[in-house]
């Protein structure tokens, strides 16, 4: 049986307390429909296991129109009760790259970059990457786009491509300043035995 644990259940009930800022909703499906149809494109869903063995399902979204710096993209995801995307395994990373590459709104674009939650916390290095939310080191080999990682001043992770015929891969970019990009949010649900 699939149950949402954590703050997601709380957020649905808080919507009633915050009626001035958001519409009152009674069903979680209504919230999903509003987010999917008005603000975000749904990329797809992935089901896997955490490093601790917990089974989970993630649904990925990206904004139709919004672009932001890396830190601001985290805040925007949070407003919609999402998180900036994190990945548990190389299989999940490859699945996300495939979802992005095959999405109808992304296919025609020659160049696109989308923030995810990875960051290099060590100055001037592109060899040690961590998830911003947890501080946990990325435990799988990152499937870099050809030519990346680049410039050691670019310390935040994104997925993207730089030409129409190129496959998607991981890239690194400026967290602020020049780094105004779209981003990938996720909603995570855990399976409880």
SULUR-V128109 format. One record per backbone hydrogen bond with DSSP energy under -1.0 kcal/mol. CO is the residue of the C=O (numbers start at 1). NH is the residue of the N-H. Records with the same first field share a line. If there is no record, write none. Layout:
CO->NH + NH
This chain:
1->192
7->11
8->12
9->13
10->14
11->15
14->18
18->22
27->31
28->32
29->33
30->34
31->35
32->36
33->37
34->38
35->39 + 40
39->64
41->62
44->60
46->58
48->56
50->53
54->50
55->191
56->48
57->189
58->46
59->187
60->43 + 44
61->185
62->41
68->181
69->73
70->74
71->75
72->76
73->77
74->78
75->79
76->80
77->82
78->81
83->186
85->117
89->93
90->94
91->95
92->96
93->97
94->98
95->99
96->100
97->101
98->102
103->106 + 107
106->109
112->161
113->182
114->159
115->184
117->132
118->157
119->130
122->125
129->138
130->119
131->135
136->131
142->144
143->170
145->148
151->154
155->120
156->173
157->116
158->171
159->114
160->169
161->112
163->166
169->160
170->145
171->158
173->156
175->70
176->178
178->180
181->68
182->115
184->85
185->61
186->83
187->59
189->57
190->3
